[in-house]
Amino acid sequence: MIGSKAAEVPSGASVALFSCTNTAVPVERKEVIHIKNMVCDRCIRTVRECFEAEGLPVRHIELGRVVLGAAPSGPALEKVNERLGTHGFEILQDPDEITVERIKNVLIKEFSQLPVEHRIRLSELLPERLHHDYAHLSKLFSRLTGTTIERYLILLRIEKAKELISYGQHTFSEIAWMLGYSSPQHLSNQFRQVTGMSMSDYARLPEKPRKSLDKLL
């Protein structure tokens, strides 16, 4: 039976704030559900539809995370998970799996609006967003995925580079800058390492193969 994950305010808890008139103001309860494989705006729309189809109004939704107004029943959540599964999504319950998915979501968000606004320093970015030290996050990610966070970032960047190349609107130098590379050569080297071909060769392909971001690992 699938159960809901930790709420920001525990389900059933009675929590109140007091105003200057000593009038109790109840805090609205929330239930947070963590979802695997959400990587884009289309994913957000689809996941929202899955919850609402089972009569569960969504208060807030973002990559990897759905906030409901109250804890759903077990059967309702089971039905939602069945709907999600038909679209390649899955409700997560294991804390370690949730953390790994949140790492991916943080990095995907960094590349959702280009150009990136700063050089990405994993050892600073992830602890700031996830409130765990980087050594812990790195070890956990490697144990559950079989690869490193650094490698995942490279794969993510290369897929974004493929996307930009396929549009045919930017030079390779512009793409390197948009993705936060220190130089076009740095991007070129990583592109060849990951794909086995140069960026020029890829650009000449009539059909340019790409991977969905939820299939990088």
Residue pairs with C-beta under 8 A, 6 or more apart in sequence:
1 74
1 78
2 74
2 77
2 78
2 81
2 91
2 93
3 74
3 77
3 93
4 11
4 31
4 32
4 33
4 68
4 71
4 72
4 77
5 32
5 33
5 34
5 92
5 93
5 98
6 32
7 29
7 30
7 31
7 32
7 71
8 30
8 32
8 67
9 15
9 27
9 28
9 29
9 30
11 29
11 31
11 70
11 71
12 29
12 71
13 29
14 26
15 26
15 27
16 24
16 25
16 26
16 27
17 24
17 25
17 27
18 24
18 25
19 25
28 69
29 69
29 70
29 71
30 59
30 67
30 68
30 69
31 67
31 68
31 69
31 70
31 71
31 72
32 65
32 66
32 67
32 68
33 65
33 66
33 67
33 68
33 77
33 91
34 64
34 65
34 66
34 91
34 92
34 93
34 98
34 101
34 102
35 47
35 64
35 65
35 66
35 84
35 89
35 90
35 91
35 92
35 101
36 64
36 89
36 90
36 91
36 92
36 97
36 101
37 43
37 88
37 89
37 90
37 214
38 44
38 47
38 63
38 64
38 89
38 105
38 214
39 63
39 104
39 108
39 212
39 213
39 214
40 213
43 63
43 89
44 61
44 62
44 63
46 87
46 89
47 61
47 66
47 84
47 87
47 89
48 58
48 61
48 66
50 80
50 83
50 84
50 87
50 89
51 57
51 58
51 66
51 68
51 80
52 58
53 83
54 72
54 76
54 79
54 80
54 83
55 76
56 68
56 72
56 76
56 80
57 68
57 69
58 66
58 67
58 68
59 67
59 68
59 69
60 66
60 67
61 67
62 105
63 105
63 108
63 109
64 101
64 102
64 104
64 105
65 105
72 80
77 91
80 91
81 90
81 91
84 90
84 91
88 214
92 98
92 101
96 140
96 144
97 144
99 130
99 132
99 137
99 140
100 140
100 141
100 144
100 145
102 129
102 130
103 126
103 130
103 137
103 141
103 149
103 152
104 152
106 125
106 126
106 129
106 130
107 120
107 149
107 152
107 153
107 156
108 156
108 213
110 116
110 120
110 125
111 156
111 157
111 160
111 179
114 160
114 164
114 178
114 179
115 177
115 178
115 179
115 180
116 178
116 179
116 180
118 180
119 180
119 182
120 153
120 180
122 134
122 149
122 150
122 153
123 134
126 132
126 134
126 137
126 149
127 133
127 134
127 137
130 137
137 149
138 148
138 149
141 147
141 148
141 149
141 152
142 148
142 149
145 152
145 217
146 217
147 217
152 216
152 217
154 190
154 194
155 194
155 216
155 217
156 213
156 216
157 179
157 180
157 181
157 187
157 190
158 190
158 191
158 194
158 195
159 210
159 211
159 213
159 216
160 179
161 175
161 179
161 187
161 191
161 199
162 195
162 202
162 208
162 209
162 210
163 210
164 170
164 175
164 178
164 179
165 172
165 175
165 199
165 202
165 203
165 208
166 208
166 210
168 203
170 178
172 184
172 187
172 188
172 199
172 200
173 184
175 187
176 183
176 184
176 186
176 187
176 188
179 187
181 187
187 199
188 198
188 199
191 197
191 198
191 199
191 202
192 198
192 199
195 202
202 208
